């Protein structure tokens, strides 16, 4: 089971759901480079993650993910791109990332 990413609109209505697979999570956090990215490190603990991000924070998280690509095996880049595209939805006002 992965981490659930729930996208909310300005009325706090759920407008989308995305799952960060356990394999993608491991790939993101397999080395210590993630520690430099303040918004990404909030979801570093796979089992206790429960984080909310505002629209402004989503933009920074997207940048963190984009910058992390160079440290992640290329087979995970597509999944990272899909995650970035999902959280960057123009209708999204906030997201919550949490384990099951």
C-alpha positions in Angstrom: 0.0 0.0 0.0 1.3 3.4 -0.9 0.9 6.9 0.4 -2.3 8.6 -0.6 -2.2 12.0 -2.1 -5.6 13.7 -1.9 -6.1 16.9 -3.9 -8.7 19.5 -2.7 -10.3 22.4 -4.4 -10.9 25.9 -2.8 -14.1 24.5 -1.2 -12.1 21.6 0.4 -13.8 19.2 -1.9 -11.8 16.2 -3.0 -11.0 16.5 -6.7 -8.4 13.8 -7.1 -6.5 10.9 -5.6 -3.0 9.7 -6.4 -1.0 6.9 -4.8 2.8 7.2 -4.2 3.8 3.5 -4.4 6.1 2.1 -1.8 8.8 1.5 -4.6 8.6 5.2 -5.7 8.9 6.3 -2.0 11.9 4.1 -1.5 13.5 5.5 -4.7 13.0 9.0 -3.5 14.5 8.4 -0.1 17.2 5.8 -0.8 20.0 8.3 -0.2 20.3 11.4 2.0 19.9 14.0 -0.7 16.2 14.5 0.2 17.2 16.1 3.5 18.0 19.3 1.6 14.4 19.6 0.4 12.3 21.0 3.3 8.9 20.1 1.8 9.9 16.7 0.5 11.4 15.6 3.8 7.9 16.0 5.5 6.9 12.7 3.8 10.2 10.8 4.3 8.7 8.5 6.9 6.6 6.1 4.9 4.6 4.8 7.9 3.9 8.0 9.8 3.4 10.6 7.1 0.3 12.7 7.4 1.1 16.1 5.9 -1.0 18.9 4.4 0.3 21.4 1.9 -1.2 24.7 0.8 -1.1 25.9 -2.9 2.1 27.8 -2.2 3.7 24.8 -0.5 2.6 22.5 -3.4 4.6 24.7 -5.8 7.7 24.3 -3.6 7.1 20.5 -3.2 6.9 20.2 -7.0 10.2 22.0 -7.3 11.7 19.7 -4.7 10.5 16.7 -6.6 11.9 18.0 -9.9 15.3 18.7 -8.4 15.4 15.2 -6.8 15.1 13.5 -10.2 18.9 13.5 -10.6 19.2 11.3 -7.5 16.5 8.8 -8.4 16.8 5.9 -10.9 15.4 6.8 -14.3 12.7 4.1 -14.1 11.0 6.2 -11.5 11.0 9.5 -13.4 7.7 8.8 -15.1 6.0 8.2 -11.8 7.6 11.4 -10.4 6.4 13.3 -13.4 2.8 12.0 -12.9 2.9 13.0 -9.3 4.2 16.5 -10.1 1.5 16.9 -12.8 -1.2 15.7 -10.4 -0.3 18.0 -7.5 0.2 20.9 -9.8 -3.4 20.8 -11.0 -4.6 24.4 -11.4 -7.8 23.6 -9.6 -6.0 22.3 -6.6 -5.8 24.5 -3.5 -4.3 22.0 -1.1 -3.2 18.4 -0.8 -2.9 15.9 2.0 -0.3 13.1 1.9 -0.9 10.2 4.3 -0.3 6.5 4.8 -3.2 4.1 5.0 
